[in-house]
Amino acid sequence: MKITWKTLLALFFYALGIVGWCYVGGWMILTRPVRSLIAAHLAGSFSVGKLIVALIQAFIYLSLAGGVWCVGYMLSNHFRDDQ
C-alpha cells in the first residue's frame, strides 16, 4: 500500500474527528452536567429537576459529539484514495 499525502490527510481528519468526539462527548459531559449534579448533591439541593436537566445536557453533548465525529469521518472519506 502506497502512502500518499491524501492518505495522511484522511488519517489526520479521522483522528481529529475521534479526538473531537472524546473532547465533546467525554470531557464536556464529565465537567458540565455531572459536575453540577455532584455539586448539587454535596450542597444538599439535589432534585429530580436538576437530574432531568443534566440528562438533557448530556444528550445534547453526545449528539454534538456524534456530529463532530461525522464531520471528521466525512472529511477523511473525501481525501481517501479510491482503490
mmCIF file of the N, C-alpha and C atoms, coordinates in Angstrom:
data_MODEL
# 
_entry.id   MODEL 
# 
loop_
_atom_site.group_PDB 
_atom_site.id 
_atom_site.type_symbol 
_atom_site.label_atom_id 
_atom_site.label_alt_id 
_atom_site.label_comp_id 
_atom_site.label_asym_id 
_atom_site.label_entity_id 
_atom_site.label_seq_id 
_atom_site.pdbx_PDB_ins_code 
_atom_site.Cartn_x 
_atom_site.Cartn_y 
_atom_site.Cartn_z 
_atom_site.occupancy 
_atom_site.B_iso_or_equiv 
_atom_site.pdbx_formal_charge 
_atom_site.auth_seq_id 
_atom_site.auth_comp_id 
_atom_site.auth_asym_id 
_atom_site.auth_atom_id 
_atom_site.pdbx_PDB_model_num 
ATOM 1   N N  . MET A 1 1  ? 0.841   -1.176 0.000  1.00 0.00 ? 1  MET A N  1 
ATOM 2   C CA . MET A 1 1  ? 0.000   0.000  0.000  1.00 0.00 ? 1  MET A CA 1 
ATOM 3   C C  . MET A 1 1  ? 0.887   1.240  0.000  1.00 0.00 ? 1  MET A C  1 
ATOM 4   N N  . LYS A 1 2  ? 0.610   2.087  -0.945 1.00 0.00 ? 2  LYS A N  1 
ATOM 5   C CA . LYS A 1 2  ? 1.392   3.304  -1.081 1.00 0.00 ? 2  LYS A CA 1 
ATOM 6   C C  . LYS A 1 2  ? 0.762   4.404  -0.225 1.00 0.00 ? 2  LYS A C  1 
ATOM 7   N N  . ILE A 1 3  ? 1.578   5.023  0.612  1.00 0.00 ? 3  ILE A N  1 
ATOM 8   C CA . ILE A 1 3  ? 1.081   6.098  1.479  1.00 0.00 ? 3  ILE A CA 1 
ATOM 9   C C  . ILE A 1 3  ? 1.304   7.426  0.762  1.00 0.00 ? 3  ILE A C  1 
ATOM 10  N N  . THR A 1 4  ? 0.213   8.114  0.514  1.00 0.00 ? 4  THR A N  1 
ATOM 11  C CA . THR A 1 4  ? 0.285   9.401  -0.176 1.00 0.00 ? 4  THR A CA 1 
ATOM 12  C C  . THR A 1 4  ? -0.143  10.502 0.788  1.00 0.00 ? 4  THR A C  1 
ATOM 13  N N  . TRP A 1 5  ? -0.068  11.733 0.317  1.00 0.00 ? 5  TRP A N  1 
ATOM 14  C CA . TRP A 1 5  ? -0.483  12.861 1.150  1.00 0.00 ? 5  TRP A CA 1 
ATOM 15  C C  . TRP A 1 5  ? -1.990  12.809 1.399  1.00 0.00 ? 5  TRP A C  1 
ATOM 16  N N  . LYS A 1 6  ? -2.742  12.247 0.447  1.00 0.00 ? 6  LYS A N  1 
ATOM 17  C CA . LYS A 1 6  ? -4.181  12.118 0.645  1.00 0.00 ? 6  LYS A CA 1 
ATOM 18  C C  . LYS A 1 6  ? -4.501  11.122 1.763  1.00 0.00 ? 6  LYS A C  1 
ATOM 19  N N  . THR A 1 7  ? -3.734  10.046 1.813  1.00 0.00 ? 7  THR A N  1 
ATOM 20  C CA . THR A 1 7  ? -3.939  9.055  2.870  1.00 0.00 ? 7  THR A CA 1 
ATOM 21  C C  . THR A 1 7  ? -3.618  9.650  4.231  1.00 0.00 ? 7  THR A C  1 
ATOM 22  N N  . LEU A 1 8  ? -2.535  10.391 4.303  1.00 0.00 ? 8  LEU A N  1 
ATOM 23  C CA . LEU A 1 8  ? -2.158  11.030 5.565  1.00 0.00 ? 8  LEU A CA 1 
ATOM 24  C C  . LEU A 1 8  ? -3.186  12.073 5.990  1.00 0.00 ? 8  LEU A C  1 
ATOM 25  N N  . LEU A 1 9  ? -3.717  12.821 5.031  1.00 0.00 ? 9  LEU A N  1 
ATOM 26  C CA . LEU A 1 9  ? -4.740  13.812 5.326  1.00 0.00 ? 9  LEU A CA 1 
ATOM 27  C C  . LEU A 1 9  ? -6.033  13.142 5.789  1.00 0.00 ? 9  LEU A C  1 
ATOM 28  N N  . ALA A 1 10 ? -6.383  12.024 5.161  1.00 0.00 ? 10 ALA A N  1 
ATOM 29  C CA . ALA A 1 10 ? -7.573  11.275 5.570  1.00 0.00 ? 10 ALA A CA 1 
ATOM 30  C C  . ALA A 1 10 ? -7.399  10.753 6.993  1.00 0.00 ? 10 ALA A C  1 
ATOM 31  N N  . LEU A 1 11 ? -6.236  10.236 7.297  1.00 0.00 ? 11 LEU A N  1 
ATOM 32  C CA . LEU A 1 11 ? -5.959  9.745  8.649  1.00 0.00 ? 11 LEU A CA 1 
ATOM 33  C C  . LEU A 1 11 ? -5.989  10.875 9.668  1.00 0.00 ? 11 LEU A C  1 
ATOM 34  N N  . PHE A 1 12 ? -5.465  12.027 9.294  1.00 0.00 ? 12 PHE A N  1 
ATOM 35  C CA . PHE A 1 12 ? -5.472  13.184 10.177 1.00 0.00 ? 12 PHE A CA 1 
ATOM 36  C C  . PHE A 1 12 ? -6.900  13.620 10.509 1.00 0.00 ? 12 PHE A C  1 
ATOM 37  N N  . PHE A 1 13 ? -7.753  13.731 9.493  1.00 0.00 ? 13 PHE A N  1 
ATOM 38  C CA . PHE A 1 13 ? -9.123  14.163 9.737  1.00 0.00 ? 13 PHE A CA 1 
ATOM 39  C C  . PHE A 1 13 ? -9.914  13.130 10.526 1.00 0.00 ? 13 PHE A C  1 
ATOM 40  N N  . TYR A 1 14 ? -9.653  11.855 10.284 1.00 0.00 ? 14 TYR A N  1 
ATOM 41  C CA . TYR A 1 14 ? -10.342 10.816 11.054 1.00 0.00 ? 14 TYR A CA 1 
ATOM 42  C C  . TYR A 1 14 ? -9.924  10.873 12.520 1.00 0.00 ? 14 TYR A C  1 
ATOM 43  N N  . ALA A 1 15 ? -8.623  11.041 12.761 1.00 0.00 ? 15 ALA A N  1 
ATOM 44  C CA . ALA A 1 15 ? -8.134  11.160 14.137 1.00 0.00 ? 15 ALA A CA 1 
ATOM 45  C C  . ALA A 1 15 ? -8.666  12.428 14.796 1.00 0.00 ? 15 ALA A C  1 
ATOM 46  N N  . LEU A 1 16 ? -8.762  13.506 14.035 1.00 0.00 ? 16 LEU A N  1 
ATOM 47  C CA . LEU A 1 16 ? -9.312  14.753 14.561 1.00 0.00 ? 16 LEU A CA 1 
ATOM 48  C C  . LEU A 1 16 ? -10.781 14.575 14.955 1.00 0.00 ? 16 LEU A C  1 
ATOM 49  N N  . GLY A 1 17 ? -11.528 13.818 14.163 1.00 0.00 ? 17 GLY A N  1 
ATOM 50  C CA . GLY A 1 17 ? -12.922 13.525 14.497 1.00 0.00 ? 17 GLY A CA 1 
ATOM 51  C C  . GLY A 1 17 ? -13.041 12.722 15.776 1.00 0.00 ? 17 GLY A C  1 
ATOM 52  N N  . ILE A 1 18 ? -12.156 11.755 15.971 1.00 0.00 ? 18 ILE A N  1 
ATOM 53  C CA . ILE A 1 18 ? -12.185 10.945 17.186 1.00 0.00 ? 18 ILE A CA 1 
ATOM 54  C C  . ILE A 1 18 ? -11.792 11.773 18.403 1.00 0.00 ? 18 ILE A C  1 
ATOM 55  N N  . VAL A 1 19 ? -10.768 12.592 18.261 1.00 0.00 ? 19 VAL A N  1 
ATOM 56  C CA . VAL A 1 19 ? -10.350 13.458 19.371 1.00 0.00 ? 19 VAL A CA 1 
ATOM 57  C C  . VAL A 1 19 ? -11.451 14.459 19.709 1.00 0.00 ? 19 VAL A C  1 
ATOM 58  N N  . GLY A 1 20 ? -12.093 15.003 18.684 1.00 0.00 ? 20 GLY A N  1 
ATOM 59  C CA . GLY A 1 20 ? -13.208 15.914 18.914 1.00 0.00 ? 20 GLY A CA 1 
ATOM 60  C C  . GLY A 1 20 ? -14.362 15.233 19.616 1.00 0.00 ? 20 GLY A C  1 
ATOM 61  N N  . TRP A 1 21 ? -14.632 13.982 19.241 1.00 0.00 ? 21 TRP A N  1 
ATOM 62  C CA . TRP A 1 21 ? -15.687 13.222 19.910 1.00 0.00 ? 21 TRP A CA 1 
ATOM 63  C C  . TRP A 1 21 ? -15.327 12.997 21.378 1.00 0.00 ? 21 TRP A C  1 
ATOM 64  N N  . CYS A 1 22 ? -14.104 12.638 21.637 1.00 0.00 ? 22 CYS A N  1 
ATOM 65  C CA . CYS A 1 22 ? -13.680 12.416 23.027 1.00 0.00 ? 22 CYS A CA 1 
ATOM 66  C C  . CYS A 1 22 ? -13.782 13.686 23.848 1.00 0.00 ? 22 CYS A C  1 
ATOM 67  N N  . TYR A 1 23 ? -13.406 14.821 23.259 1.00 0.00 ? 23 TYR A N  1 
ATOM 68  C CA . TYR A 1 23 ? -13.466 16.076 23.999 1.00 0.00 ? 23 TYR A CA 1 
ATOM 69  C C  . TYR A 1 23 ? -14.909 16.469 24.292 1.00 0.00 ? 23 TYR A C  1 
ATOM 70  N N  . VAL A 1 24 ? -15.718 16.526 23.260 1.00 0.00 ? 24 VAL A N  1 
ATOM 71  C CA . VAL A 1 24 ? -17.105 16.965 23.450 1.00 0.00 ? 24 VAL A CA 1 
ATOM 72  C C  . VAL A 1 24 ? -17.909 15.911 24.193 1.00 0.00 ? 24 VAL A C  1 
ATOM 73  N N  . GLY A 1 25 ? -17.779 14.658 23.784 1.00 0.00 ? 25 GLY A N  1 
ATOM 74  C CA . GLY A 1 25 ? -18.579 13.592 24.382 1.00 0.00 ? 25 GLY A CA 1 
ATOM 75  C C  . GLY A 1 25 ? -18.119 13.175 25.762 1.00 0.00 ? 25 GLY A C  1 
ATOM 76  N N  . GLY A 1 26 ? -16.852 13.209 25.997 1.00 0.00 ? 26 GLY A N  1 
ATOM 77  C CA . GLY A 1 26 ? -16.342 12.771 27.291 1.00 0.00 ? 26 GLY A CA 1 
ATOM 78  C C  . GLY A 1 26 ? -16.091 13.902 28.256 1.00 0.00 ? 26 GLY A C  1 
ATOM 79  N N  . TRP A 1 27 ? -15.232 14.805 27.870 1.00 0.00 ? 27 TRP A N  1 
ATOM 80  C CA . TRP A 1 27 ? -14.823 15.880 28.761 1.00 0.00 ? 27 TRP A CA 1 
ATOM 81  C C  . TRP A 1 27 ? -15.959 16.829 29.091 1.00 0.00 ? 27 TRP A C  1 
ATOM 82  N N  . MET A 1 28 ? -16.722 17.248 28.076 1.00 0.00 ? 28 MET A N  1 
ATOM 83  C CA . MET A 1 28 ? -17.802 18.207 28.312 1.00 0.00 ? 28 MET A CA 1 
ATOM 84  C C  . MET A 1 28 ? -18.900 17.589 29.182 1.00 0.00 ? 28 MET A C  1 
ATOM 85  N N  . ILE A 1 29 ? -19.181 16.309 28.988 1.00 0.00 ? 29 ILE A N  1 
ATOM 86  C CA . ILE A 1 29 ? -20.211 15.654 29.810 1.00 0.00 ? 29 ILE A CA 1 
ATOM 87  C C  . ILE A 1 29 ? -19.723 15.513 31.244 1.00 0.00 ? 29 ILE A C  1 
ATOM 88  N N  . LEU A 1 30 ? -18.459 15.160 31.408 1.00 0.00 ? 30 LEU A N  1 
ATOM 89  C CA . LEU A 1 30 ? -17.949 14.973 32.766 1.00 0.00 ? 30 LEU A CA 1 
ATOM 90  C C  . LEU A 1 30 ? -17.797 16.294 33.513 1.00 0.00 ? 30 LEU A C  1 
ATOM 91  N N  . THR A 1 31 ? -17.512 17.367 32.795 1.00 0.00 ? 31 THR A N  1 
ATOM 92  C CA . THR A 1 31 ? -17.275 18.619 33.502 1.00 0.00 ? 31 THR A CA 1 
ATOM 93  C C  . THR A 1 31 ? -18.524 19.466 33.692 1.00 0.00 ? 31 THR A C  1 
ATOM 94  N N  . ARG A 1 32 ? -19.493 19.360 32.829 1.00 0.00 ? 32 ARG A N  1 
ATOM 95  C CA . ARG A 1 32 ? -20.664 20.232 32.959 1.00 0.00 ? 32 ARG A CA 1 
ATOM 96  C C  . ARG A 1 32 ? -21.809 19.564 33.716 1.00 0.00 ? 32 ARG A C  1 
ATOM 97  N N  . PRO A 1 33 ? -22.549 18.637 33.115 1.00 0.00 ? 33 PRO A N  1 
ATOM 98  C CA . PRO A 1 33 ? -23.723 18.099 33.804 1.00 0.00 ? 33 PRO A CA 1 
ATOM 99  C C  . PRO A 1 33 ? -23.382 17.260 35.047 1.00 0.00 ? 33 PRO A C  1 
ATOM 100 N N  . VAL A 1 34 ? -22.391 16.387 34.937 1.00 0.00 ? 34 VAL A N  1 
ATOM 101 C CA . VAL A 1 34 ? -22.080 15.510 36.072 1.00 0.00 ? 34 VAL A CA 1 
ATOM 102 C C  . VAL A 1 34 ? -21.504 16.320 37.222 1.00 0.00 ? 34 VAL A C  1 
ATOM 103 N N  . ARG A 1 35 ? -20.677 17.274 36.901 1.00 0.00 ? 35 ARG A N  1 
ATOM 104 C CA . ARG A 1 35 ? -20.079 18.120 37.939 1.00 0.00 ? 35 ARG A CA 1 
ATOM 105 C C  . ARG A 1 35 ? -21.148 18.934 38.677 1.00 0.00 ? 35 ARG A C  1 
ATOM 106 N N  . SER A 1 36 ? -22.127 19.439 37.918 1.00 0.00 ? 36 SER A N  1 
ATOM 107 C CA . SER A 1 36 ? -23.192 20.205 38.568 1.00 0.00 ? 36 SER A CA 1 
ATOM 108 C C  . SER A 1 36 ? -24.058 19.301 39.440 1.00 0.00 ? 36 SER A C  1 
ATOM 109 N N  . LEU A 1 37 ? -24.249 18.053 39.032 1.00 0.00 ? 37 LEU A N  1 
ATOM 110 C CA . LEU A 1 37 ? -25.005 17.116 39.876 1.00 0.00 ? 37 LEU A CA 1 
ATOM 111 C C  . LEU A 1 37 ? -24.254 16.793 41.163 1.00 0.00 ? 37 LEU A C  1 
ATOM 112 N N  . ILE A 1 38 ? -22.966 16.616 41.070 1.00 0.00 ? 38 ILE A N  1 
ATOM 113 C CA . ILE A 1 38 ? -22.165 16.339 42.262 1.00 0.00 ? 38 ILE A CA 1 
ATOM 114 C C  . ILE A 1 38 ? -22.183 17.535 43.211 1.00 0.00 ? 38 ILE A C  1 
ATOM 115 N N  . ALA A 1 39 ? -22.050 18.733 42.654 1.00 0.00 ? 39 ALA A N  1 
ATOM 116 C CA . ALA A 1 39 ? -22.092 19.943 43.487 1.00 0.00 ? 39 ALA A CA 1 
ATOM 117 C C  . ALA A 1 39 ? -23.457 20.116 44.144 1.00 0.00 ? 39 ALA A C  1 
ATOM 118 N N  . ALA A 1 40 ? -24.530 19.814 43.419 1.00 0.00 ? 40 ALA A N  1 
ATOM 119 C CA . ALA A 1 40 ? -25.872 19.914 43.995 1.00 0.00 ? 40 ALA A CA 1 
ATOM 120 C C  . ALA A 1 40 ? -26.068 18.882 45.101 1.00 0.00 ? 40 ALA A C  1 
ATOM 121 N N  . HIS A 1 41 ? -25.537 17.691 44.908 1.00 0.00 ? 41 HIS A N  1 
ATOM 122 C CA . HIS A 1 41 ? -25.647 16.654 45.932 1.00 0.00 ? 41 HIS A CA 1 
ATOM 123 C C  . HIS A 1 41 ? -24.885 17.045 47.202 1.00 0.00 ? 41 HIS A C  1 
ATOM 124 N N  . LEU A 1 42 ? -23.686 17.586 47.023 1.00 0.00 ? 42 LEU A N  1 
ATOM 125 C CA . LEU A 1 42 ? -22.896 17.990 48.181 1.00 0.00 ? 42 LEU A CA 1 
ATOM 126 C C  . LEU A 1 42 ? -23.521 19.179 48.908 1.00 0.00 ? 42 LEU A C  1 
ATOM 127 N N  . ALA A 1 43 ? -24.207 20.046 48.160 1.00 0.00 ? 43 ALA A N  1 
ATOM 128 C CA . ALA A 1 43 ? -24.853 21.204 48.779 1.00 0.00 ? 43 ALA A CA 1 
ATOM 129 C C  . ALA A 1 43 ? -26.211 20.855 49.379 1.00 0.00 ? 43 ALA A C  1 
ATOM 130 N N  . GLY A 1 44 ? -26.701 19.667 49.076 1.00 0.00 ? 44 GLY A N  1 
ATOM 131 C CA . GLY A 1 44 ? -27.995 19.248 49.612 1.00 0.00 ? 44 GLY A CA 1 
ATOM 132 C C  . GLY A 1 44 ? -29.178 19.772 48.811 1.00 0.00 ? 44 GLY A C  1 
ATOM 133 N N  . SER A 1 45 ? -28.943 20.194 47.583 1.00 0.00 ? 45 SER A N  1 
ATOM 134 C CA . SER A 1 45 ? -30.032 20.726 46.764 1.00 0.00 ? 45 SER A CA 1 
ATOM 135 C C  . SER A 1 45 ? -30.294 19.865 45.530 1.00 0.00 ? 45 SER A C  1 
ATOM 136 N N  . PHE A 1 46 ? -29.961 18.599 45.612 1.00 0.00 ? 46 PHE A N  1 
ATOM 137 C CA . PHE A 1 46 ? -30.176 17.684 44.500 1.00 0.00 ? 46 PHE A CA 1 
ATOM 138 C C  . PHE A 1 46 ? -31.672 17.439 44.331 1.00 0.00 ? 46 PHE A C  1 
ATOM 139 N N  . SER A 1 47 ? -32.159 17.544 43.096 1.00 0.00 ? 47 SER A N  1 
ATOM 140 C CA . SER A 1 47 ? -33.579 17.320 42.846 1.00 0.00 ? 47 SER A CA 1 
ATOM 141 C C  . SER A 1 47 ? -33.754 16.588 41.521 1.00 0.00 ? 47 SER A C  1 
ATOM 142 N N  . VAL A 1 48 ? -34.963 16.110 41.305 1.00 0.00 ? 48 VAL A N  1 
ATOM 143 C CA . VAL A 1 48 ? -35.267 15.410 40.062 1.00 0.00 ? 48 VAL A CA 1 
ATOM 144 C C  . VAL A 1 48 ? -35.167 16.376 38.880 1.00 0.00 ? 48 VAL A C  1 
ATOM 145 N N  . GLY A 1 49 ? -35.540 17.615 39.081 1.00 0.00 ? 49 GLY A N  1 
ATOM 146 C CA . GLY A 1 49 ? -35.444 18.617 38.021 1.00 0.00 ? 49 GLY A CA 1 
ATOM 147 C C  . GLY A 1 49 ? -34.010 18.818 37.559 1.00 0.00 ? 49 GLY A C  1 
ATOM 148 N N  . LYS A 1 50 ? -33.080 18.876 38.507 1.00 0.00 ? 50 LYS A N  1 
ATOM 149 C CA . LYS A 1 50 ? -31.666 19.038 38.155 1.00 0.00 ? 50 LYS A CA 1 
ATOM 150 C C  . LYS A 1 50 ? -31.146 17.792 37.436 1.00 0.00 ? 50 LYS A C  1 
ATOM 151 N N  . LEU A 1 51 ? -31.640 16.635 37.830 1.00 0.00 ? 51 LEU A N  1 
ATOM 152 C CA . LEU A 1 51 ? -31.242 15.398 37.175 1.00 0.00 ? 51 LEU A CA 1 
ATOM 153 C C  . LEU A 1 51 ? -31.737 15.375 35.727 1.00 0.00 ? 51 LEU A C  1 
ATOM 154 N N  . ILE A 1 52 ? -32.973 15.807 35.515 1.00 0.00 ? 52 ILE A N  1 
ATOM 155 C CA . ILE A 1 52 ? -33.530 15.837 34.158 1.00 0.00 ? 52 ILE A CA 1 
ATOM 156 C C  . ILE A 1 52 ? -32.765 16.831 33.281 1.00 0.00 ? 52 ILE A C  1 
ATOM 157 N N  . VAL A 1 53 ? -32.456 17.996 33.838 1.00 0.00 ? 53 VAL A N  1 
ATOM 158 C CA . VAL A 1 53 ? -31.677 18.995 33.078 1.00 0.00 ? 53 VAL A CA 1 
ATOM 159 C C  . VAL A 1 53 ? -30.310 18.433 32.721 1.00 0.00 ? 53 VAL A C  1 
ATOM 160 N N  . ALA A 1 54 ? -29.663 17.740 33.647 1.00 0.00 ? 54 ALA A N  1 
ATOM 161 C CA . ALA A 1 54 ? -28.350 17.152 33.378 1.00 0.00 ? 54 ALA A CA 1 
ATOM 162 C C  . ALA A 1 54 ? -28.443 16.070 32.309 1.00 0.00 ? 54 ALA A C  1 
ATOM 163 N N  . LEU A 1 55 ? -29.503 15.277 32.326 1.00 0.00 ? 55 LEU A N  1 
ATOM 164 C CA . LEU A 1 55 ? -29.677 14.250 31.304 1.00 0.00 ? 55 LEU A CA 1 
ATOM 165 C C  . LEU A 1 55 ? -29.906 14.877 29.926 1.00 0.00 ? 55 LEU A C  1 
ATOM 166 N N  . ILE A 1 56 ? -30.663 15.953 29.872 1.00 0.00 ? 56 ILE A N  1 
ATOM 167 C CA . ILE A 1 56 ? -30.878 16.647 28.600 1.00 0.00 ? 56 ILE A CA 1 
ATOM 168 C C  . ILE A 1 56 ? -29.571 17.241 28.088 1.00 0.00 ? 56 ILE A C  1 
ATOM 169 N N  . GLN A 1 57 ? -28.788 17.852 28.981 1.00 0.00 ? 57 GLN A N  1 
ATOM 170 C CA . GLN A 1 57 ? -27.489 18.392 28.576 1.00 0.00 ? 57 GLN A CA 1 
ATOM 171 C C  . GLN A 1 57 ? -26.575 17.281 28.070 1.00 0.00 ? 57 GLN A C  1 
ATOM 172 N N  . ALA A 1 58 ? -26.565 16.150 28.758 1.00 0.00 ? 58 ALA A N  1 
ATOM 173 C CA . ALA A 1 58 ? -25.724 15.030 28.336 1.00 0.00 ? 58 ALA A CA 1 
ATOM 174 C C  . ALA A 1 58 ? -26.156 14.530 26.960 1.00 0.00 ? 58 ALA A C  1 
ATOM 175 N N  . PHE A 1 59 ? -27.443 14.451 26.703 1.00 0.00 ? 59 PHE A N  1 
ATOM 176 C CA . PHE A 1 59 ? -27.943 14.020 25.401 1.00 0.00 ? 59 PHE A CA 1 
ATOM 177 C C  . PHE A 1 59 ? -27.513 14.995 24.308 1.00 0.00 ? 59 PHE A C  1 
ATOM 178 N N  . ILE A 1 60 ? -27.610 16.278 24.588 1.00 0.00 ? 60 ILE A N  1 
ATOM 179 C CA . ILE A 1 60 ? -27.209 17.290 23.604 1.00 0.00 ? 60 ILE A CA 1 
ATOM 180 C C  . ILE A 1 60 ? -25.708 17.213 23.331 1.00 0.00 ? 60 ILE A C  1 
ATOM 181 N N  . TYR A 1 61 ? -24.894 17.062 24.380 1.00 0.00 ? 61 TYR A N  1 
ATOM 182 C CA . TYR A 1 61 ? -23.449 16.967 24.184 1.00 0.00 ? 61 TYR A CA 1 
ATOM 183 C C  . TYR A 1 61 ? -23.069 15.696 23.419 1.00 0.00 ? 61 TYR A C  1 
ATOM 184 N N  . LEU A 1 62 ? -23.753 14.581 23.701 1.00 0.00 ? 62 LEU A N  1 
ATOM 185 C CA . LEU A 1 62 ? -23.450 13.354 22.970 1.00 0.00 ? 62 LEU A CA 1 
ATOM 186 C C  . LEU A 1 62 ? -23.871 13.463 21.508 1.00 0.00 ? 62 LEU A C  1 
ATOM 187 N N  . SER A 1 63 ? -24.989 14.134 21.245 1.00 0.00 ? 63 SER A N  1 
ATOM 188 C CA . SER A 1 63 ? -25.404 14.352 19.859 1.00 0.00 ? 63 SER A CA 1 
ATOM 189 C C  . SER A 1 63 ? -24.397 15.239 19.137 1.00 0.00 ? 63 SER A C  1 
ATOM 190 N N  . LEU A 1 64 ? -23.949 16.274 19.797 1.00 0.00 ? 64 LEU A N  1 
ATOM 191 C CA . LEU A 1 64 ? -22.935 17.156 19.220 1.00 0.00 ? 64 LEU A CA 1 
ATOM 192 C C  . LEU A 1 64 ? -21.637 16.396 18.980 1.00 0.00 ? 64 LEU A C  1 
ATOM 193 N N  . ALA A 1 65 ? -21.283 15.527 19.910 1.00 0.00 ? 65 ALA A N  1 
ATOM 194 C CA . ALA A 1 65 ? -20.063 14.735 19.749 1.00 0.00 ? 65 ALA A CA 1 
ATOM 195 C C  . ALA A 1 65 ? -20.169 13.818 18.539 1.00 0.00 ? 65 ALA A C  1 
ATOM 196 N N  . GLY A 1 66 ? -21.332 13.226 18.340 1.00 0.00 ? 66 GLY A N  1 
ATOM 197 C CA . GLY A 1 66 ? -21.535 12.386 17.162 1.00 0.00 ? 66 GLY A CA 1 
ATOM 198 C C  . GLY A 1 66 ? -21.416 13.193 15.878 1.00 0.00 ? 66 GLY A C  1 
ATOM 199 N N  . GLY A 1 67 ? -21.916 14.406 15.902 1.00 0.00 ? 67 GLY A N  1 
ATOM 200 C CA . GLY A 1 67 ? -21.784 15.280 14.734 1.00 0.00 ? 67 GLY A CA 1 
ATOM 201 C C  . GLY A 1 67 ? -20.345 15.635 14.444 1.00 0.00 ? 67 GLY A C  1 
ATOM 202 N N  . VAL A 1 68 ? -19.573 15.891 15.489 1.00 0.00 ? 68 VAL A N  1 
ATOM 203 C CA . VAL A 1 68 ? -18.148 16.208 15.313 1.00 0.00 ? 68 VAL A CA 1 
ATOM 204 C C  . VAL A 1 68 ? -17.421 15.016 14.706 1.00 0.00 ? 68 VAL A C  1 
ATOM 205 N N  . TRP A 1 69 ? -17.718 13.823 15.205 1.00 0.00 ? 69 TRP A N  1 
ATOM 206 C CA . TRP A 1 69 ? -17.086 12.627 14.647 1.00 0.00 ? 69 TRP A CA 1 
ATOM 207 C C  . TRP A 1 69 ? -17.495 12.440 13.192 1.00 0.00 ? 69 TRP A C  1 
ATOM 208 N N  . CYS A 1 70 ? -18.774 12.669 12.874 1.00 0.00 ? 70 CYS A N  1 
ATOM 209 C CA . CYS A 1 70 ? -19.251 12.507 11.493 1.00 0.00 ? 70 CYS A CA 1 
ATOM 210 C C  . CYS A 1 70 ? -18.540 13.453 10.532 1.00 0.00 ? 70 CYS A C  1 
ATOM 211 N N  . VAL A 1 71 ? -18.310 14.686 10.957 1.00 0.00 ? 71 VAL A N  1 
ATOM 212 C CA . VAL A 1 71 ? -17.606 15.638 10.096 1.00 0.00 ? 71 VAL A CA 1 
ATOM 213 C C  . VAL A 1 71 ? -16.183 15.141 9.836  1.00 0.00 ? 71 VAL A C  1 
ATOM 214 N N  . GLY A 1 72 ? -15.505 14.671 10.873 1.00 0.00 ? 72 GLY A N  1 
ATOM 215 C CA . GLY A 1 72 ? -14.155 14.122 10.681 1.00 0.00 ? 72 GLY A CA 1 
ATOM 216 C C  . GLY A 1 72 ? -14.153 12.903 9.768  1.00 0.00 ? 72 GLY A C  1 
ATOM 217 N N  . TYR A 1 73 ? -15.160 12.056 9.907  1.00 0.00 ? 73 TYR A N  1 
ATOM 218 C CA . TYR A 1 73 ? -15.261 10.857 9.070  1.00 0.00 ? 73 TYR A CA 1 
ATOM 219 C C  . TYR A 1 73 ? -15.537 11.224 7.611  1.00 0.00 ? 73 TYR A C  1 
ATOM 220 N N  . MET A 1 74 ? -16.434 12.189 7.398  1.00 0.00 ? 74 MET A N  1 
ATOM 221 C CA . MET A 1 74 ? -16.747 12.618 6.030  1.00 0.00 ? 74 MET A CA 1 
ATOM 222 C C  . MET A 1 74 ? -15.533 13.269 5.365  1.00 0.00 ? 74 MET A C  1 
ATOM 223 N N  . LEU A 1 75 ? -14.791 14.076 6.129  1.00 0.00 ? 75 LEU A N  1 
ATOM 224 C CA . LEU A 1 75 ? -13.586 14.689 5.568  1.00 0.00 ? 75 LEU A CA 1 
ATOM 225 C C  . LEU A 1 75 ? -12.531 13.629 5.243  1.00 0.00 ? 75 LEU A C  1 
ATOM 226 N N  . SER A 1 76 ? -12.417 12.613 6.097  1.00 0.00 ? 76 SER A N  1 
ATOM 227 C CA . SER A 1 76 ? -11.441 11.562 5.807  1.00 0.00 ? 76 SER A CA 1 
ATOM 228 C C  . SER A 1 76 ? -11.857 10.765 4.571  1.00 0.00 ? 76 SER A C  1 
ATOM 229 N N  . ASN A 1 77 ? -13.156 10.545 4.396  1.00 0.00 ? 77 ASN A N  1 
ATOM 230 C CA . ASN A 1 77 ? -13.603 9.843  3.185  1.00 0.00 ? 77 ASN A CA 1 
ATOM 231 C C  . ASN A 1 77 ? -13.380 10.675 1.931  1.00 0.00 ? 77 ASN A C  1 
ATOM 232 N N  . HIS A 1 78 ? -13.450 11.982 2.067  1.00 0.00 ? 78 HIS A N  1 
ATOM 233 C CA . HIS A 1 78 ? -13.208 12.856 0.917  1.00 0.00 ? 78 HIS A CA 1 
ATOM 234 C C  . HIS A 1 78 ? -11.780 12.745 0.415  1.00 0.00 ? 78 HIS A C  1 
ATOM 235 N N  . PHE A 1 79 ? -10.843 12.575 1.336  1.00 0.00 ? 79 PHE A N  1 
ATOM 236 C CA . PHE A 1 79 ? -9.436  12.520 0.956  1.00 0.00 ? 79 PHE A CA 1 
ATOM 237 C C  . PHE A 1 79 ? -8.892  11.103 0.797  1.00 0.00 ? 79 PHE A C  1 
ATOM 238 N N  . ARG A 1 80 ? -9.703  10.106 1.077  1.00 0.00 ? 80 ARG A N  1 
ATOM 239 C CA . ARG A 1 80 ? -9.234  8.717  0.976  1.00 0.00 ? 80 ARG A CA 1 
ATOM 240 C C  . ARG A 1 80 ? -9.017  8.344  -0.486 1.00 0.00 ? 80 ARG A C  1 
ATOM 241 N N  . ASP A 1 81 ? -7.964  7.609  -0.736 1.00 0.00 ? 81 ASP A N  1 
ATOM 242 C CA . ASP A 1 81 ? -7.671  7.146  -2.104 1.00 0.00 ? 81 ASP A CA 1 
ATOM 243 C C  . ASP A 1 81 ? -8.646  6.055  -2.493 1.00 0.00 ? 81 ASP A C  1 
ATOM 244 N N  . ASP A 1 82 ? -9.151  6.136  -3.692 1.00 0.00 ? 82 ASP A N  1 
ATOM 245 C CA . ASP A 1 82 ? -10.007 5.054  -4.215 1.00 0.00 ? 82 ASP A CA 1 
ATOM 246 C C  . ASP A 1 82 ? -9.119  3.943  -4.724 1.00 0.00 ? 82 ASP A C  1 
ATOM 247 N N  . GLN A 1 83 ? -9.426  2.734  -4.308 1.00 0.00 ? 83 GLN A N  1 
ATOM 248 C CA . GLN A 1 83 ? -8.583  1.608  -4.663 1.00 0.00 ? 83 GLN A CA 1 
ATOM 249 C C  . GLN A 1 83 ? -9.279  0.747  -5.691 1.00 0.00 ? 83 GLN A C  1 
# 
